[in-house]
Amino acid sequence: IEALKAAGRKVLMVGDGLNDAAALAKAHASMAPGAAVDASQSAADLVWMGDGLGAVALTIEVARAARRRALENFAFSALYNVLAMPAATFCLVNPLGAFWWTVGAGQYDDPKGDAERILSPVEDRPLP
């Protein structure tokens, strides 16, 4: 784990035994099944119900989708600010127009919609 971290990698450790607890604590992110010993569960960042490893793949998939959505939101925010700030500064948009522009942009700032979009590809799939 230390060698991977020194190389700039982000380490996900999955473990269920007493000897895994130290490695779980050192990793960037860690997971343990619900059937793991208490020390591993306490050291893990995420504990899933069951024994199968399908939850690990699902968690990685959801994390990647969430990262993509966050980057989309940042890009949209940056684009919005690049366009809106000069327009407001040089009075190119009247106050009512700026209001509606902000309201329109607000539709992309919806945590519930983000969660639905991130989870929709995986929510109908049962865990293995």
N, C-alpha and C positions, 0 to 999 in steps of 0.2 A: 504494500500500500504506500509506504513512504517513497519508494522508487518511482511509482506512478505519479504521486503527488509532486515529487521533485521535477518530473518531466512535464509538469503542467497539465496533467490529466485529472479529470474529475472521476473519483472512484465510487461506484455503488457496490456495497458489500451486502451479501445476503447470507444470513447464518441463523442456526437454531440451537447450537450447543453452548455449553458454559465456556468452552475455549474460544468461541467466536466473539464474545462480548467486547474484548479489547479491540479487535479489528473493526467491529461494528462502530465503536466509539471513534476510531481514527478516520474512518472513511468520510468522504464528502457527504454522502447520503447512505443510509443503511435501512435494510428491511429484514423483518423476521416474521415467520408464520405464527399464528395464534397458539400453536402447539409447542412453541419453543420454550426453553427454560426461562424463568423470570429475569435472569440477568441479561439474556439476549434481548428480550422484549423491552427491558428498561433502556438498554443502550441503543436500540433501533429508533430511527426517525419515523418509521411506518411499520405497523403491525397489521397483517392481513389475516382474515379468518380462513381457516383451512390449512391443508398441508401442501397442496399442489403449487407448482412454480408458475402456473399461468398468470397469477396475479402480478408477478414481476414484469412479464412482457406487457401486460395491460397497463401497469403503472408507467412504464417507460413510454408507451404509446400516448397515453394521456398527457404526460409531462411534455413530450415533444409538441403535441398539438397546442397545449397551453402556451409554450414558448413562442410558437409561430403566431398565435393570436396576439400575444403581448407585443411582439415585434410589429405586427400589422397596426396595432393601436398606436405605437410610438411613431411609426411612419406617417400615419394619418394625422396625428397631432402635429408633427413637424411640418407637414405640408399645409395644414390648416393655418398654422401660425405664420408660415412664410407668406401666405397669401393674405391673411386677415390683418396682420400688423401693419404692413405698408398701406393697405386700403384704408384702415382706420386712421393712420397717421396723416395721410394726405387727403383725408375727407372725401375719399372716393365712394364711400358707402354711407348712406344716411343712417341715423340711429335705428330706424325701423328695419332697414335692410340688414344691419349688423345683428339685430335681435333675431331675425328669422334665420340668418346664416348660423348663428350660435345654436338655435333650436335644432336646425337640420343636422349640425355636427353632433349634437347630443345623442342622436339615435345610435351612434357608434360607440357611445360610452354606456353600455348596458351590461352590467355584470351577469345578470341572469341570462341574457341573450348570448354572452360569451360562453358561459358554462354549457348552455344547450348546444351551441355550435361545436364546442370542444368535445363534448361527450356523445353527441348524436351518432358518430360512426361506431362507437363501442358500447353504447348503453344497452342495445338489444342482444348483445353477445353474452351468453352465460360464461362464467369463469370455469376453466377446466378443472 
